[in-house]
Amino acid sequence: MRAPTGEQFVLTLDTETGRTEAIITQLAASLRTLKVNGVDISQPYAEDRVTPFGTGIVLVPWPNRVEDGRWMLDGTSQQLDITEPKYNNAIHGLLRNTAYTVVSRTDSAITLGATVFPQHGYPFMLETTVSYELQPDGITVTHSVRNESAANAPVAIGTHPFFQIGDVDTAELTLTVRASTRFPVDARLNVSAEVPVEGRYDLNAGARVGDLELDDAFGGLDPIDQVSATLAAPDGRTVSLWQDENFPYLQVFTTPIYPTADGVTLAVAIEPMTAPADAFNSGQSLRWLAPAEQWTASWGVRYTA
């Protein structure tokens, strides 16, 4: 049987320090697995499963939600398809159910491409790529978006990776997020403001993942060597998420029901974003690409044993 996420692109990199491995899916260009020296540093999902919780998928031309799927373009109301019926929102962009094509490939790197065609609520055409390049200690991911429309097009980029450290209980990992603000949400998970972090949302000093219950975006990032978020195991091993200047936000999502072969488990997603939720309405950090303009943005993961 063919995998529900299409072709599985296996990447490997052998160096003096060991082997890095990843599997990228054809559907939504999802990062399905990532290992460094045999240690799973992303939360893997089985090849025969539909992507759970959007694991590792690319989110273009917006991450997170557009409230009610509605926004204004030059004074005219636009209505996106509602893809989160439970909350009546449009969620995670327009490529989550798209099959990507191979642009280039080596043993340790791949570039995949997909087109955003004009459609309900988004009358623009974009050519997009995402490149995955293995490193001795992790992976570098580079997104590009080119506006093929005759008018300026609004664009934001996100992705949805889950992380772990091998067989360490995720509940026992310590999550640190170097952020000064967060975006509270209402009952429909739509953002209502940007406020200073405080109390259980202040993760600057680190917090045990098992004590967290989050589906929240953070801003005001204060990275060290581009790293704004880190997961640390009790034995000192770390997984660090780095983001270039185009990714000034991140989302943290925890769920106790992530599916595995042994049942459900606690999992944590740390999601780089170029703009916060509902940027089509707020305009916050929304990028407007001129016709034929191309934009690139990068993030990546580092594992330290």
C-alpha positions in Angstrom: 0.0 0.0 0.0 1.2 3.5 -0.8 1.9 5.7 2.2 -0.9 8.3 2.8 1.8 11.0 2.8 3.1 10.0 -0.6 6.7 9.3 -1.5 9.1 9.2 1.5 12.4 11.0 0.8 15.2 9.5 2.9 18.2 11.7 3.6 21.5 10.5 5.2 24.8 12.3 6.2 27.8 10.4 7.4 30.6 12.3 9.1 33.5 11.7 11.5 31.1 12.3 14.4 28.4 9.9 13.2 25.2 9.8 11.1 22.3 12.2 10.7 19.1 10.8 9.1 15.8 12.3 8.1 12.7 11.3 6.2 10.7 14.0 4.4 7.2 13.3 2.9 5.8 14.2 -0.4 2.6 15.5 1.2 3.1 18.9 2.7 6.9 18.4 2.8 6.6 17.1 6.3 9.6 16.3 8.4 8.6 12.8 9.4 11.7 11.7 11.2 15.0 13.3 12.3 17.8 11.4 14.0 21.3 12.2 15.0 23.6 9.3 15.8 20.6 7.0 16.3 18.8 9.4 18.6 15.3 10.6 17.6 15.2 14.4 18.0 11.9 14.9 16.3 8.7 13.1 17.3 8.4 10.4 14.5 5.2 9.1 13.1 4.6 5.9 11.3 4.7 5.7 7.5 1.2 4.2 7.3 -0.4 7.1 9.2 -2.0 10.3 8.0 0.2 13.1 9.4 -0.9 13.5 13.1 -1.4 17.0 14.4 0.2 18.5 11.3 3.6 17.1 12.3 6.4 18.8 10.5 4.3 20.3 7.7 5.0 23.5 5.9 2.5 26.4 6.6 2.2 28.8 3.7 0.9 31.5 3.0 0.0 31.8 6.7 0.7 29.8 9.9 -1.8 29.2 12.6 -5.3 30.7 12.2 -7.2 33.3 10.3 -10.3 34.1 12.4 -13.5 33.0 10.6 -11.3 32.7 7.4 -12.1 36.4 6.7 -9.8 39.3 5.9 -9.9 42.5 3.9 -8.0 43.2 0.7 -8.1 46.7 -0.7 -11.5 47.3 1.0 -13.0 44.0 -0.2 -13.8 41.1 2.1 -12.0 37.9 1.4 -13.4 34.5 2.5 -11.0 31.6 2.9 -12.2 28.0 3.1 -12.9 27.0 6.7 -10.4 24.2 7.4 -10.9 24.1 11.2 -14.7 23.6 11.4 -14.7 23.1 15.2 -13.7 26.7 15.6 -14.8 28.2 12.3 -11.3 29.3 11.3 -8.9 28.8 8.3 -5.8 27.1 9.7 -2.3 26.4 8.6 -2.2 27.9 5.1 -3.0 26.4 1.7 -0.4 23.6 1.2 -1.2 21.2 4.0 -2.9 18.8 1.6 -0.6 19.4 -1.4 1.9 17.0 -2.9 5.3 18.6 -3.5 7.6 17.9 -6.4 11.4 17.3 -6.3 13.4 20.3 -7.5 16.8 19.0 -6.6 18.2 16.2 -4.4 21.4 14.7 -3.0 22.0 12.0 -0.4 21.9 14.6 2.4 19.7 17.4 1.0 16.4 17.9 -0.9 14.5 20.8 -2.3 10.8 20.4 -2.8 8.5 22.8 -4.6 4.7 23.5 -4.6 2.5 26.1 -6.1 -0.2 28.1 -4.2 -2.8 28.8 -6.9 -5.4 31.5 -6.7 -8.4 30.3 -4.7 -11.2 31.2 -2.4 -10.1 34.1 -0.3 -6.6 34.2 -1.7 -6.4 35.6 -5.3 -2.7 35.2 -5.7 -0.2 32.7 -7.2 3.0 31.8 -5.3 5.8 29.5 -6.3 7.3 28.0 -3.1 10.2 25.7 -2.2 11.5 24.2 1.0 15.0 22.8 1.3 16.1 20.3 4.0 19.9 20.0 4.4 21.3 17.6 7.0 24.1 18.8 9.3 26.4 16.7 11.6 24.3 17.9 14.6 20.8 18.3 13.0 19.2 20.0 10.0 18.9 23.4 8.2 15.5 24.2 6.6 15.2 27.1 4.1 11.9 28.3 2.7 11.5 30.4 -0.4 8.3 32.1 -1.8 8.1 34.0 -5.1 5.1 36.0 -6.0 3.9 35.1 -9.5 0.9 37.4 -9.3 0.3 40.8 -11.0 -0.3 42.5 -7.6 1.4 42.5 -4.2 0.7 39.3 -2.3 0.5 38.9 1.5 2.7 36.0 2.8 3.8 34.5 6.1 5.6 31.2 6.6 5.5 28.6 9.4 6.2 25.0 10.1 5.0 22.5 12.6 7.8 20.2 14.0 7.5 18.2 17.2 10.7 17.4 19.2 11.9 14.8 21.6 15.2 13.4 22.9 15.4 9.7 22.1 13.7 7.6 24.7 13.7 10.3 27.4 10.1 10.8 28.7 9.0 14.0 27.1 7.3 15.0 30.4 10.8 15.1 32.0 12.3 17.5 29.4 12.9 21.1 30.4 11.6 23.6 27.8 13.2 27.1 27.7 11.8 29.8 25.5 13.6 33.2 25.4 10.6 35.4 24.8 9.3 38.5 26.4 5.7 38.5 25.0 2.9 36.0 24.3 -0.4 36.1 22.4 -3.4 35.0 24.6 -6.2 33.3 22.8 -9.9 33.1 23.2 -12.1 30.0 23.3 -11.7 29.5 19.6 -7.9 29.7 19.8 -7.8 33.1 18.1 -5.3 35.7 19.4 -6.7 38.7 21.3 -3.6 40.7 22.1 0.2 40.7 22.7 1.1 40.9 26.4 4.3 40.4 28.5 5.0 36.8 29.5 4.3 36.1 33.2 3.5 33.2 35.5 3.3 29.9 33.8 3.9 31.5 30.4 7.3 32.8 31.4 9.6 30.0 30.1 12.8 32.0 30.2 14.2 30.1 33.2 12.8 26.8 31.8 9.9 24.6 32.8 9.2 20.9 32.9 7.2 19.9 29.8 5.0 17.6 31.9 3.8 20.6 33.9 2.8 22.6 30.8 -0.4 22.8 28.8 0.2 25.2 25.9 -1.1 26.2 22.5 0.4 29.6 22.6 2.5 31.9 20.4 5.5 33.8 21.7 7.2 37.0 20.5 9.8 39.4 21.6 12.4 36.7 21.1 15.9 37.2 22.5 18.0 34.5 20.8 21.5 33.5 21.7 23.3 32.3 18.5 19.9 32.5 16.8 18.5 29.9 19.4 15.3 31.0 21.1 14.0 27.6 22.3 15.7 24.6 23.9 14.6 21.2 25.2 17.0 19.7 27.8 17.1 16.2 29.1 18.0 15.5 32.8 21.3 14.0 31.5 22.3 17.3 29.9 21.5 16.5 26.2 19.7 19.3 24.4 17.7 20.0 21.2 17.8 23.6 20.2 15.6 25.4 17.6 17.3 28.3 15.8 15.6 30.8 13.6 17.0 33.6 11.4 15.7 37.2 11.6 12.8 36.4 9.3 11.3 34.1 12.0 10.7 36.4 15.0 7.8 34.3 16.5 7.3 30.7 17.6 4.3 28.6 18.8 4.5 26.0 21.5 1.9 23.3 21.5 1.6 20.3 23.9 -0.7 17.3 23.5 -1.0 14.2 25.7 -2.6 12.2 22.9 0.1 12.0 20.3 -0.3 8.6 18.6 2.5 6.1 18.6 2.7 2.3 18.0 2.5 1.8 21.7 -0.5 4.1 22.3 -0.7 7.8 22.9 2.1 9.9 24.5 2.9 13.5 25.5 4.4 15.5 22.7 5.6 19.0 22.3 5.7 21.1 19.1 7.9 24.2 18.8 6.9 26.0 15.6 8.9 28.8 13.9 6.6 31.5 12.4 7.4 34.7 10.5 4.2 36.2 11.7 1.7 35.5 14.5 -1.8 34.1 14.1 -4.4 36.2 12.2 -1.7 38.3 10.6 -3.9 38.8 7.5 -6.1 40.9 9.7 -3.6 42.5 12.2 -0.9 43.0 9.6 1.7 42.2 12.2 4.9 41.2 10.5 2.9 40.2 7.4 5.2 40.3 4.3 3.8 41.8 1.1 5.7 40.5 -1.9 5.8 42.6 -5.0 5.2 40.9 -8.4 8.3 38.6 -9.1 9.7 39.3 -5.7 11.3 36.3 -3.9 11.7 35.9 -0.1 13.8 33.3 1.7 13.8 32.4 5.4 15.6 29.7 7.4 15.5 27.8 10.7 17.0 24.7 11.9 17.7 22.2 14.7 20.8 21.4 16.7 21.4 18.4 18.9 24.0 18.4 21.6 24.9 15.2 23.4 
